[in-house]
Amino acid sequence: MHAVAIVAAAGSGSRLGAALPKALVPLAGRPLVVWAVEGLLAGGVDEVVVTVPATERAAFADALPAGVRLVDGGATRTASVRAGLAAVTDPGRPAADVVLVHDAARPLTPPDVAARVLAALAAGAPAVVPVLPVVDTTVLVDDDGAVTDAVPRAPLRRVQTPQGFDRATLVAAYSALADDAELTDDAAVVRAAGVRVTTVPGDERSAKVTVPHDLTVAELAVTLGPSGTVTA
Ligand code: C5P
């Protein structure tokens, strides 16, 4: 099973308050995107395509290991993944059987997570996402911020990446999607095409780096070392 990963890394990092693209922000001295790529390769992915801001190609090429391909991203994450997928399906390359899509913003995703996603794909699932339970009481609010209802949390899950797909299924789902569609993850793209999405346990260490506090937590996690897995 030939597995190619697309790492979405073309975001700006404005919420992180960084002067450089978020994926290039250092965590323990190495850019977030380098952590993300290395975790995928350690988890069993054969090849990696990284979608980058077009103006920052040189900086990404300097940071990433040889053999990682770079593709200019788009204005939205959906557009960036679409560009990455076009590179994966390049007829001049070995055909991928499965595609994993991961966020550079999840630098500390343990290799085990990619391995679980790959195992589920190998067992025949067309689409797989890592998930974690929701532990907080979760409510709906009105426009004024007043609580209108509580949502039963037992069936709720937080969805992480890497998300894995049968390549042909993902390509067909993106082809069927409107050009200007903007969805927050790739499972939503295949679900829109009627594909069943299955789950595997995610990991708290896959937490997304969005605001400065997240980077502080990630730095601490690297400093303190492995700290137990919380699974769904
Ligand atoms: O902004 P957010 O953290 O939700 O982005 C998730 C991932 O998608 C990040 O790794 C970011 O670099 C990537 N992204 C992208 N192209 C965009 C916007 C975000 O590849 N236009």
Boltz pocket constraint, residues with backbone or C-beta under 6 A from the ligand:
constraints:
  - pocket:
      binder: B
      contacts: [[A, 7], [A, 8], [A, 9], [A, 10], [A, 11], [A, 12], [A, 22], [A, 23], [A, 51], [A, 73], [A, 74], [A, 75], [A, 76], [A, 77], [A, 78], [A, 80], [A, 81], [A, 102], [A, 103], [A, 104], [A, 105], [A, 106], [A, 209], [A, 210]]
      max_distance: 6.0
